[in-house]
Amino acid sequence: MTNITSSMDITLVTLQNCPSDLTVIHQIFDKAAELGIDIDMISLAPSQSAMSSLSFTMSDHDLPKLLTFSSHLHNELGVKTVISSGNSKIIVADEAMKNQPGFASKIFGAAANAKTDIRMITAETEISLLVPASDHETTVSAIEEVIA
């Protein structure tokens, strides 16, 4: 059975020009934990050099905590922080999707038909779409139609 759940008030943070060194990435997440920031979706772009882009989501409510740290990242490492708040996370979960070719295609097609602005996708036994809050209702409705 397919379940659709949502989380509102989500901030997407992208760290551009971030060192690809796992020690630095660990330090970033360690500092976030120290500040009490609950990190959710994480995406690391494949690095072509010593630098990469690292994106993650968190609650809009934790944004002030992150801002105290982002200036340090810029000053010490040259990392540019790009922030997009006011998003919603739509989670489509179904254990059967592991062995069901075309499941992701249906979800992406529904989001495309709803003209959704997708900000981030993660997938395994669930597909999580980060979308602007303004696209939330139409995207959920479109997904519900294709999985019914």
C-alpha positions as CSV (number, residue, x, y, z in Angstrom):
1,M,0.0,0.0,0.0
2,T,1.3,3.4,-0.9
3,N,1.3,6.1,1.8
4,I,1.7,9.9,1.1
5,T,2.8,12.1,4.0
6,S,4.0,15.6,4.2
7,S,6.1,17.9,6.3
8,M,5.7,21.7,6.0
9,D,8.0,24.7,6.8
10,I,11.2,23.1,5.3
11,T,14.3,25.0,4.4
12,L,16.7,23.8,1.7
13,V,20.3,24.7,2.2
14,T,22.9,24.3,-0.5
15,L,26.6,24.8,0.3
16,Q,28.3,25.7,-3.0
17,N,32.0,25.5,-3.4
18,C,32.1,23.1,-0.5
19,P,35.3,21.0,0.0
20,S,34.6,17.4,-1.0
21,D,36.8,16.2,1.8
22,L,34.7,13.9,4.1
23,T,36.4,15.4,7.1
24,V,35.1,18.8,6.3
25,I,31.6,17.4,5.6
26,H,31.7,15.7,8.9
27,Q,32.7,18.9,10.6
28,I,29.7,20.7,9.0
29,F,27.2,18.1,10.2
30,D,28.9,17.9,13.6
31,K,28.5,21.7,14.0
32,A,24.8,21.5,12.9
33,A,24.2,18.8,15.5
34,E,26.0,20.9,18.1
35,L,23.6,23.8,17.3
36,G,20.6,21.5,17.6
37,I,19.7,21.6,13.9
38,D,17.9,18.4,12.8
39,I,19.1,17.6,9.3
40,D,16.8,15.6,7.1
41,M,17.2,15.0,3.3
42,I,20.9,15.1,2.2
43,S,22.4,15.3,-1.3
44,L,26.0,15.5,-2.2
45,A,26.7,16.3,-5.9
46,P,29.4,14.1,-7.4
47,S,32.7,16.0,-7.2
48,Q,34.7,16.7,-10.3
49,S,37.5,18.4,-8.3
50,A,38.3,19.2,-4.7
51,M,35.0,21.1,-4.4
52,S,31.3,20.0,-4.6
53,S,27.8,21.1,-3.7
54,L,26.2,19.8,-0.6
55,S,22.5,20.2,0.0
56,F,20.3,19.3,2.9
57,T,17.0,20.2,4.4
58,M,15.9,21.2,7.9
59,S,13.0,22.9,9.7
60,D,12.4,26.6,8.9
61,H,12.5,27.1,12.6
62,D,16.2,26.2,12.7
63,L,17.2,28.8,10.2
64,P,18.5,31.4,12.7
65,K,20.8,28.7,14.1
66,L,22.2,28.0,10.7
67,L,22.8,31.6,9.9
68,T,25.2,32.0,12.8
69,F,27.3,29.2,11.3
70,S,27.0,30.0,7.6
71,S,29.2,33.1,7.9
72,H,31.9,31.0,9.4
73,L,31.7,28.6,6.5
74,H,32.1,31.5,4.1
75,N,35.0,33.2,5.9
76,E,37.0,30.0,6.7
77,L,36.3,27.8,3.7
78,G,34.9,30.1,1.0
79,V,31.6,28.2,1.0
80,K,28.6,30.0,-0.4
81,T,25.3,29.2,1.4
82,V,22.1,29.3,-0.7
83,I,18.9,29.1,1.4
84,S,15.3,28.4,0.2
85,S,12.8,28.4,3.0
86,G,9.0,27.9,3.0
87,N,9.1,24.5,1.2
88,S,7.2,21.3,1.9
89,K,8.4,17.7,1.7
90,I,6.1,15.2,0.2
91,I,6.9,11.6,1.0
92,V,5.5,8.8,-1.2
93,A,6.3,5.4,0.5
94,D,5.7,1.9,-0.7
95,E,7.9,-1.2,0.0
96,A,6.8,-2.6,-3.3
97,M,8.6,0.2,-5.2
98,K,11.9,-1.6,-4.8
99,N,10.8,-4.2,-7.3
100,Q,8.3,-2.1,-9.4
101,P,9.9,-0.5,-12.5
102,G,8.2,2.7,-13.4
103,F,7.0,3.7,-9.9
104,A,9.3,6.7,-9.8
105,S,8.3,7.6,-13.4
106,K,4.6,7.8,-12.3
107,I,5.5,10.1,-9.4
108,F,7.7,12.4,-11.5
109,G,5.1,12.4,-14.3
110,A,2.4,13.4,-11.8
111,A,4.6,16.2,-10.4
112,A,5.4,17.4,-14.0
113,N,1.7,17.4,-14.9
114,A,1.1,19.5,-11.8
115,K,3.9,21.9,-13.0
116,T,5.7,21.4,-9.7
117,D,9.0,23.2,-9.0
118,I,11.0,20.3,-7.6
119,R,13.9,21.4,-5.4
120,M,15.3,18.1,-4.3
121,I,14.5,14.3,-4.7
122,T,15.7,11.4,-2.5
123,A,14.5,7.8,-3.1
124,E,14.9,4.2,-1.9
125,T,11.7,2.6,-0.5
126,E,10.2,6.1,-0.5
127,I,10.4,9.0,-2.8
128,S,10.7,12.4,-1.1
129,L,10.1,15.5,-3.1
130,L,11.0,19.0,-1.8
131,V,8.6,21.5,-3.3
132,P,7.6,25.1,-2.7
133,A,4.7,25.2,-0.3
134,S,2.6,26.8,-3.1
135,D,3.0,23.6,-5.2
136,H,2.2,21.2,-2.3
137,E,-1.6,20.6,-2.7
138,T,-1.6,20.3,-6.5
139,T,1.4,17.9,-6.4
140,V,-0.1,15.7,-3.7
141,S,-3.4,15.5,-5.6
142,A,-1.6,14.7,-8.9
143,I,0.4,11.9,-7.2
144,E,-2.8,10.5,-5.5
145,E,-4.4,10.2,-8.9
146,V,-1.6,8.2,-10.5
147,I,-1.2,5.7,-7.6
148,A,-4.9,5.1,-7.1
